Amino acid sequence: MASIVIRNIDDDLKARLRQRAYRRCRSMEEEAREILRGALATEIRTGLDFWRSVQHRFAGLEDVWFSIARRGAAAAADGAQEPPTFG
């Protein structure tokens, strides 16, 4: 297992961590580990992880095709209408 040292924690933050650990019957060190675990478990996933979750979600819909509207220069080349301006 690895160890880290966190320096320059202000007194208020340390006191709040101590109180939170006390309420949960944990050491401050264990409480800090739990806070890190929780924060990293809910981290927003992007890129390939997101794409895999979309594939998994719609895996049973093999016969369904979703068309995606063309945007930008490709849409303009196809004669697509310009979006409205609200100015």
PyMOL commands that set and color helices and strands:
alter all, ss='L'
color gray80, all
select helices_A, chain A and resi 11-23+28-41+48-57+72-77
alter helices_A, ss='H'
color red, helices_A
deselect
rebuild
show_as cartoon
